[in-house]
Amino acid sequence: MVHIPVLKNEVLKYSDPKPNENFIDCTIGEGGHTLAILEKNKPNGKVLGLEIDPQLYETLKASEIKNRLILVNDSFVNLKEIVEKYNFKLASGILFDLGISSWHLEKSKRGFSFLRDEPLMMRYDGKIQNYLTAEKIVNGYSESEIERILKEYGQERFAKRISKEICRAREINKIKSTFQLIKIIKRAVPVWYQHKKIHFATKTFQALRITVNDELNNLEKTLPQALEILVKEGRLVVISFHSLEDRIVKNFFRKESQRGQLKILTKKPIRPSKEEIIQNPCSRSARLRAAIKTWI
């Protein structure tokens, strides 16, 4: 496997998988974390792995990770339902890796990356007809709504200018591709902003992706389900990649800790080491938080 799972050693440290324990990987992706957990929970421990993307799910199904893995093509927002359906009881640990996988950026052809000229879809589940896509947002939403999305979910300082330029451009031609959108963003932002370390389109793409997949709402709906499913002293480990996700996790942990339901294991989020960032630059914004369930 070429895929490098982010914060793998830290995931193993805080999820602490022991022989014969069952785990849930809510975002199995390319299987890196799951493979590491399966090494630790053998001989009889299982992993329930959820993957929302049907293509990535099929790739995983055909891979070498088969032994003791129950693979499900569904969203983690349906976690409780899935656990009941597959009778997957007594989970000792639940992991969320909320980062976009390299597969989505490099191979999905759905417009997640600003480095490739692709259709503006940005859906993890691959659904298009009658479903929200990035193309529908940039061509159909009002200027003020696009501005709100870029501000709220992208924390984009030039949200007003970019939304205005998007609305101006779509009157001439429908915006269908990533490169079209990048040209529009480039026209809207100052020259100095185009030469920063982080690509000038990053925040706009992030905001659109979060909106299309309803990422923040789904996370808020799922964390209480995960807590309920865990056994007593079961561990909840979450890796987030931007401050909006991290805030949701932090607030949830704090609230449940005050209620006596969780004991927080990470006072501050765990960040990747310099060595890991050099080896895997995609890990640079990762933050890991972990907690242990303290009630039955």
CORPENOR-V807968 format. One record per backbone hydrogen bond with DSSP energy under -1.0 kcal/mol. NH is the residue of the N-H (numbers start at 1). CO is the residue of the C=O. If there is no record, write none. Layout:
NH:CO / NH:CO
//
This chain:
11:7 / 12:8 / 13:9 / 14:10 / 15:11 / 16:12 / 20:41 / 21:18 / 23:46 / 24:93 / 25:48 / 26:95 / 28:50 / 31:28 / 35:31 / 36:32 / 37:33 / 38:34 / 39:35 / 41:37 / 45:41 / 47:68 / 48:23 / 49:70 / 50:25 / 51:72 / 57:53 / 58:54 / 59:55 / 60:56 / 61:57 / 62:58 / 63:60 / 66:64 / 69:66 / 70:47 / 72:49 / 74:72 / 78:75 / 79:76 / 82:78 / 83:79 / 84:80 / 85:81 / 86:82 / 88:83 / 89:87 / 92:22 / 94:235 / 95:24 / 96:237 / 98:239 / 105:101 / 106:102 / 107:103 / 108:103 / 118:116 / 120:176 / 121:110 / 121:119 / 122:110 / 131:128 / 134:121 / 135:120 / 137:133 / 138:134 / 139:135 / 140:136 / 141:137 / 146:142 / 147:143 / 148:144 / 149:145 / 150:146 / 151:147 / 152:148 / 153:149 / 156:150 / 159:156 / 162:158 / 163:159 / 164:160 / 165:161 / 166:162 / 167:163 / 168:164 / 169:165 / 170:166 / 172:169 / 173:169 / 178:118 / 181:177 / 182:178 / 183:179 / 184:180 / 185:181 / 186:182 / 187:183 / 188:184 / 189:185 / 195:192 / 202:199 / 205:201 / 206:202 / 207:203 / 208:204 / 209:205 / 210:206 / 211:207 / 212:208 / 213:209 / 215:210 / 218:214 / 219:215 / 220:216 / 221:217 / 222:218 / 223:219 / 226:222 / 227:223 / 228:224 / 229:225 / 230:226 / 231:91 / 233:293 / 234:231 / 235:92 / 236:291 / 237:94 / 238:289 / 239:96 / 240:287 / 246:242 / 247:243 / 248:244 / 249:245 / 250:246 / 251:247 / 252:248 / 253:249 / 254:250 / 255:251 / 256:252 / 257:253 / 258:254 / 259:255 / 260:257 / 261:256 / 262:256 / 263:292 / 265:290 / 266:290 / 270:288 / 277:273 / 278:274 / 279:275 / 280:276 / 283:280 / 284:281 / 286:283 / 287:240 / 288:270 / 289:238 / 291:236 / 292:263 / 293:234 / 294:261
//
